[in-house]
């Protein structure tokens, strides 16, 4: 795929990507990633349009626009690892606009526990169990029989804010929307507008430690109103 790393003022247009990883991933290893436009692309298979998982020096002002994603594991995704060291980083003003998703396993996802959620469920992480017992049960059912070996899990207080999903259309897949944020640093100012997700096996929002607003006509009903 096309990885945009430690970069500013980038425009990636007209890409046709078929792979087993992110179609495009915007990440920060050594310097901030800022002011990036990814538009007019087609992604087949792989993991769709992503921010992260490495966000060491922050990611800001990123727009994905007019992208179609087909037969992929993920559609629109913002993610970070829970085992990063160093100070908390900021992911802010991320926009997914006019996206079409066809048979993507996970349509929309915000995930602060990338590659670690299964371990947390295996360990019965106290924050998850205490604050969100019903969600834990639901996630355990989804992950049943596929839990990885238990490892210790850290919870860095990264900050995800101002993430917008505008005119995202998804048809078919497993889970329509996951928004799983750290209770120690909740995601805020999440905005969904005219997001239509239909035909998913779980046509619902799974949400944890997230707040935001919904505008226009959205299917299914967002977990915040």
QUIKA-V907527 format. One line per field, one symbol per residue. ss: DSSP state (@ for helix, = for strand, . for the rest). phi: phi as a letter, one per 40 degrees, with the letter a starting at -180 (. if undefined). psi: psi as a letter, one per 20 degrees, with the letter a starting at -180 (. if undefined). A space follows every 50 residues. Layout:
ss=???
phi=???
psi=???
This chain:
ss=.====..======..===.....=====....=======..===....== =====...============...========........=========== ==...=========..@@@@@@@..@@@@@@.@@@@@@@@@@@....... ........======================.=..=.=======..===== ========.======...=......
phi=.bcbbfbbfbbbbgcbbbabbccbbbbbbbbcbafbbbagbbbbggbgcb bgccbdbgbafbbbafbbbbfbcbbbabaaccbcbgccbbbafbbbbfbb bbfcdbcbabacbdgbdccccccfdccccccbcccdcccccccdgbccdc bcbcbcccbbafbbbbfcbbbgicbcabbbbcdcaccbfcbbafcbbbgc dbcacbbafbbibbbgbbbccccbb
psi=aopoplqqlpooqkqopoajapgpporoghqqpqmppoqkrpppabjboq paipkhkqpqmpppqlpppplrhqepppqqqjjqraqqrpoqmppoplqp polpgofpppoikpjighghhhilphgggghmhhhggghhghjpjkprpp qqprmqlqopqlppoolpppoqafpgppnorphimqprlpppoloooqjq gnmrpoqplqqaqpqbppprpqiq.
